[in-house]
């Protein structure tokens, strides 16, 4: 089925923590629920690429702080993203979504290498493409990899799934008075030092005019609502006069 939607091709960025209970490991029921949310959008005819972090298993920055070489720690983190991607692929294919995993580090027995034109062709054929192993380079986050892939694949929006319903001026989990923004410009997000995405990812989106929608994936139906043009989070895009 294909219906009229605001976006025809999206890049969905999930944190690794989103897959696990209390932010660690992999919770099978949570993965199945996320796969179901993706299916609702896929059934609308939207072309979907995904980038999944690895923080539920390994965080390169944290590991480096213990004395492990940062480059080595980041490569281990890339492998964690591959594991998460394969688990998500399994969940989606069990509910009838044709899926391909492509990795920035070649591992032919496990997944295809990332080839931009091949990824685009998969999207055009209605397959969900899960992009694993970050950018293939240490010192770059999976947020930056998501921004890069969104630009490379000509996505219309980068959807950043979080635990809260947008960008706040403080942690809403700790501060109930935290203010949520409806819209922000790239420069406002950068100047405020907001933690929603790292500055490299934000700058890459800014330079390529890639809109970012930050939303709560744990809110049932939010992803589908965004496809229909509803405001279910904070939009970071071209300059706006004031945060509103």
Long-range contacts (C-beta under 8 A, 24 or more apart in sequence): 1-43, 1-44, 1-45, 2-44, 2-45, 3-44, 3-45, 5-44, 5-45, 5-46, 5-227, 5-228, 5-229, 6-226, 6-227, 6-228, 6-229, 7-46, 7-156, 7-157, 7-226, 7-227, 8-45, 8-46, 8-47, 8-156, 9-46, 9-47, 9-48, 9-49, 9-123, 9-153, 9-154, 9-155, 9-156, 10-41, 10-46, 10-47, 10-48, 10-49, 10-155, 10-156, 10-157, 10-158, 10-159, 10-227, 11-49, 11-50, 11-51, 11-146, 11-149, 11-150, 11-153, 11-155, 11-157, 11-158, 11-159, 12-38, 12-48, 12-49, 12-50, 12-51, 12-159, 12-161, 12-223, 13-50, 13-51, 13-52, 13-53, 13-142, 13-143, 13-146, 13-158, 13-159, 13-160, 13-161, 14-50, 14-51, 14-52, 14-53, 14-161, 14-217, 15-52, 15-53, 15-55, 15-56, 15-161, 15-162, 16-52, 16-53, 16-54, 16-55, 16-56, 16-57, 16-80, 16-81, 16-84, 17-53, 17-55, 17-56, 18-56, 18-161, 18-163, 18-217, 19-52, 19-56, 19-84, 19-87, 19-88, 20-56, 23-55, 23-56, 24-56, 24-57, 25-56, 25-57, 26-56, 26-84, 26-87, 28-91, 31-87, 31-88, 31-91, 32-91, 32-95, 34-88, 34-91, 34-217, 35-88, 35-91, 35-92, 35-94, 35-95, 35-97, 36-95, 37-217, 37-220, 37-221, 37-222, 37-223, 37-224, 38-92, 38-97, 38-128, 38-223, 39-92, 39-95, 39-96, 39-97, 40-221, 40-223, 40-224, 41-223, 41-224, 41-227, 42-97, 42-126, 42-128, 44-224, 44-227, 45-126, 46-227, 47-123, 47-124, 47-126, 48-123, 48-128, 48-129, 49-119, 49-123, 49-128, 49-129, 49-130, 49-131, 49-149, 49-150, 49-153, 49-155, 50-85, 50-88, 50-128, 50-129, 50-130, 50-131, 51-81, 51-130, 51-131, 51-132, 51-134, 51-142, 51-145, 51-146, 51-149, 52-81, 52-84, 52-85, 52-88, 52-130, 52-132, 52-142, 53-81, 53-84, 53-142, 53-143, 54-78, 54-79, 54-80, 54-81, 54-83, 54-84, 54-142, 55-80, 56-80, 56-84, 57-83, 57-84, 60-138, 70-138, 70-139, 71-138, 71-139, 73-138, 74-134, 74-138, 74-139, 74-140, 75-105, 75-138, 77-134, 78-104, 78-105, 78-132, 78-133, 78-134, 78-136, 79-133, 81-132, 81-133, 81-134, 81-142, 82-107, 82-110, 82-111, 82-132, 82-133, 84-132, 85-111, 85-130, 85-131, 85-132, 86-110, 86-111, 86-132, 88-130, 89-130, 92-128, 97-128, 98-125, 98-126, 98-127, 98-128, 99-127, 99-128, 99-129, 99-130, 100-127, 100-128, 100-129, 100-130, 101-129, 101-130, 101-132, 102-129, 102-130, 102-131, 102-132, 103-131, 103-132, 103-133, 104-131, 104-132, 104-133, 104-134, 104-135, 104-136, 104-137, 104-145, 105-133, 105-136, 116-152, 116-153, 119-153, 120-153, 120-154, 123-153, 129-153, 140-200, 141-198, 141-200, 141-201, 143-197, 143-198, 143-200, 143-201, 144-198, 144-200, 144-201, 144-204, 146-201, 147-197, 147-200, 147-201, 147-202, 147-204, 147-205, 147-210, 148-204, 150-205, 150-210, 151-204, 151-205, 151-208, 151-210, 155-210, 156-211, 157-210, 157-211, 157-212, 157-213, 158-205, 158-210, 158-211, 158-212, 158-213, 159-212, 159-213, 159-215, 159-223, 159-226, 160-196, 160-197, 160-212, 160-213, 160-214, 160-215, 161-215, 161-216, 161-217, 161-223, 162-196, 162-214, 162-215, 162-216, 162-217, 163-216, 163-218, 164-216, 165-215, 165-216, 165-219, 165-222, 165-232, 165-233, 166-214, 166-215, 166-216, 166-233, 166-234, 167-194, 167-196, 167-214, 167-233, 167-234, 167-236, 169-194, 180-234, 181-234, 181-243, 181-244, 182-231, 182-234, 182-235, 182-244, 183-234, 183-235, 183-236, 183-237, 183-240, 183-243, 183-244, 184-234, 184-235, 184-236, 184-240, 184-243, 185-236, 185-237, 185-238, 185-239, 185-240, 186-236, 186-237, 186-238, 186-239, 187-239, 188-240, 188-243, 189-236, 196-234, 202-236, 205-236, 209-237, 209-238, 211-235, 211-236, 211-237, 212-236, 212-237
